[in-house]
Amino acid sequence: MKNKNFLIILAISLVLIAAGLAFNSRPIGAQDQGADQELSKKLSEIADNQKKIFSDIAQIKEDLHIIKIRITQNQ
């Protein structure tokens, strides 16, 4: 009987905790819109920078491949 009561109390407390976390994780309307726009702008800048970096890395890989071919031809 004690185990049954304990499990019921545990289940109820887990449901209450989950409901509380779900309620607190929601954005609060107008307060978060400005932050969301700023975050979106920063993420866009990061994505653009990543594209530039990947492009530079691809160019470096191509240059290294050409150098490798030249070295093997000279040997």
BELVENBEL-V216600 format. One record per residue. N is the residue number from 0. RES is the residue in one small letter. SS is DSSP state (a for helix, b for strand, c for the rest). PHI is phi in radians with two decimals (999 if undefined). OMEGA is omega in whole degrees, 0 to 359 (* if undefined). Layout:
<<N & RES & SS & PHI & OMEGA> <N & RES & SS & PHI & OMEGA>>
This chain:
<<0 & m & c & 999 & 180> <1 & k & a & -1.12 & 179> <2 & n & a & -1.13 & 180> <3 & k & a & -1.14 & 178> <4 & n & a & -1.11 & 179> <5 & f & a & -1.09 & 180> <6 & l & a & -1.14 & 178> <7 & i & a & -1.14 & 179> <8 & i & a & -1.11 & 179> <9 & l & a & -1.11 & 180> <10 & a & a & -1.13 & 179> <11 & i & a & -1.12 & 181> <12 & s & a & -1.17 & 177> <13 & l & a & -1.14 & 178> <14 & v & a & -1.12 & 179> <15 & l & a & -1.13 & 178> <16 & i & a & -1.12 & 180> <17 & a & a & -1.09 & 179> <18 & a & a & -1.15 & 178> <19 & g & a & -1.10 & 179> <20 & l & a & -1.16 & 179> <21 & a & a & -1.14 & 180> <22 & f & a & -1.20 & 183> <23 & n & a & -1.34 & 183> <24 & s & c & -1.46 & 180> <25 & r & c & -1.29 & 174> <26 & p & c & -1.20 & 183> <27 & i & c & -1.79 & 172> <28 & g & c & 0.75 & 190> <29 & a & a & -1.16 & 182> <30 & q & a & -1.11 & 185> <31 & d & a & -1.62 & 182> <32 & q & a & -1.15 & 178> <33 & g & a & -1.12 & 178> <34 & a & a & -1.15 & 179> <35 & d & a & -1.14 & 179> <36 & q & a & -1.16 & 179> <37 & e & a & -1.16 & 178> <38 & l & a & -1.13 & 178> <39 & s & a & -1.09 & 178> <40 & k & a & -1.11 & 180> <41 & k & a & -1.14 & 178> <42 & l & a & -1.13 & 177> <43 & s & a & -1.13 & 177> <44 & e & a & -1.09 & 179> <45 & i & a & -1.11 & 180> <46 & a & a & -1.10 & 178> <47 & d & a & -1.11 & 178> <48 & n & a & -1.12 & 178> <49 & q & a & -1.12 & 178> <50 & k & a & -1.07 & 178> <51 & k & a & -1.11 & 180> <52 & i & a & -1.11 & 179> <53 & f & a & -1.11 & 177> <54 & s & a & -1.13 & 178> <55 & d & a & -1.12 & 179> <56 & i & a & -1.12 & 178> <57 & a & a & -1.09 & 178> <58 & q & a & -1.14 & 178> <59 & i & a & -1.11 & 178> <60 & k & a & -1.09 & 179> <61 & e & a & -1.13 & 178> <62 & d & a & -1.09 & 179> <63 & l & a & -1.13 & 178> <64 & h & a & -1.13 & 178> <65 & i & a & -1.11 & 179> <66 & i & a & -1.09 & 179> <67 & k & a & -1.08 & 179> <68 & i & a & -1.11 & 180> <69 & r & a & -1.11 & 180> <70 & i & a & -1.16 & 181> <71 & t & a & -1.19 & 178> <72 & q & a & -1.27 & 181> <73 & n & a & -1.38 & 183> <74 & q & c & -1.50 & *>>
